[in-house]
């Protein structure tokens, strides 16, 4: 769902249409994404509009970067397996 959200605000109905899902289902997903700070929601009149939060994935990216150990280990395993 994050992939279809524009940097600009997008109404829940538009998101539902793009994904082919019911609005209540989309609203539930967006509530979870809002709770974990991946999207921001704003009420505009009678509709709720959402946009991605650029800094929302920063902690995950930092964690992955700090755990580069597994990338190096798997690369070494690939080299070892190719040597045979």
C-alpha positions as CSV (number, residue, x, y, z in Angstrom):
1,X,0.0,0.0,0.0
2,X,2.9,2.4,0.7
3,X,3.9,2.1,-3.0
4,X,0.7,3.7,-4.3
5,X,0.5,6.6,-1.9
6,X,1.7,9.9,-3.5
7,X,3.7,12.4,-1.6
8,X,0.6,14.6,-1.9
9,X,-2.5,13.8,0.2
10,X,-4.7,11.0,-1.2
11,X,-8.3,10.2,-0.2
12,X,-9.1,6.8,1.2
13,X,-11.6,6.3,-1.6
14,X,-8.9,6.8,-4.2
15,X,-6.6,4.4,-2.5
16,X,-9.5,1.8,-2.3
17,X,-10.2,2.2,-6.0
18,X,-6.5,1.8,-6.9
19,X,-6.2,-1.4,-4.9
20,X,-9.7,-2.7,-5.6
21,X,-10.5,-3.1,-1.9
22,X,-13.3,-1.9,0.3
23,X,-12.8,1.4,2.0
24,X,-13.2,-0.1,5.5
25,X,-10.4,-2.5,4.8
26,X,-8.2,0.3,3.5
27,X,-9.0,2.4,6.6
28,X,-7.9,-0.4,8.9
29,X,-4.6,-0.8,7.1
30,X,-4.0,2.9,7.1
31,X,-4.7,3.1,10.8
32,X,-2.0,0.5,11.4
33,X,0.4,2.4,9.1
34,X,-0.4,5.6,10.9
35,X,0.1,4.0,14.3
36,X,3.7,2.9,13.3
37,X,4.4,6.4,11.8
38,X,4.6,5.3,8.1
39,X,1.8,7.5,6.9
40,X,0.2,10.8,8.1
41,X,-3.5,11.3,8.0
42,X,-5.4,14.6,7.8
43,X,-9.1,15.2,7.9
44,X,-10.2,17.4,5.0
45,X,-14.0,18.1,5.3
46,X,-15.7,14.7,5.3
47,X,-12.8,12.7,4.0
48,X,-9.6,11.5,5.5
49,X,-6.5,12.0,3.3
50,X,-3.2,10.2,3.7
51,X,0.4,10.6,2.6
52,X,3.6,8.7,3.2
53,X,5.8,9.8,5.9
54,X,9.3,10.1,4.5
55,X,11.1,9.5,7.8
56,X,8.9,6.5,8.7
57,X,11.3,3.9,7.4
58,X,14.4,5.5,8.7
59,X,14.6,3.4,11.9
60,X,14.3,0.2,9.8
61,X,16.9,1.3,7.4
62,X,19.3,2.2,10.2
63,X,18.7,-1.2,11.9
64,X,19.4,-3.0,8.6
65,X,22.5,-1.1,8.0
66,X,23.8,-1.8,11.5
67,X,23.2,-5.5,10.9
68,X,25.3,-5.8,7.8
69,X,26.9,-8.9,9.3
70,X,24.5,-11.2,7.7
71,X,25.0,-9.7,4.2
72,X,28.8,-10.2,4.5
73,X,28.3,-13.8,5.8
74,X,25.9,-14.7,3.0
75,X,28.2,-13.2,0.4
76,X,31.1,-15.2,1.8
77,X,28.9,-18.4,1.6
78,X,28.0,-17.6,-2.0
79,X,31.7,-17.3,-2.9
80,X,32.5,-20.5,-1.1
81,X,29.8,-22.4,-2.9
82,X,30.8,-21.1,-6.3
83,X,34.4,-22.2,-5.7
84,X,33.5,-25.9,-5.9
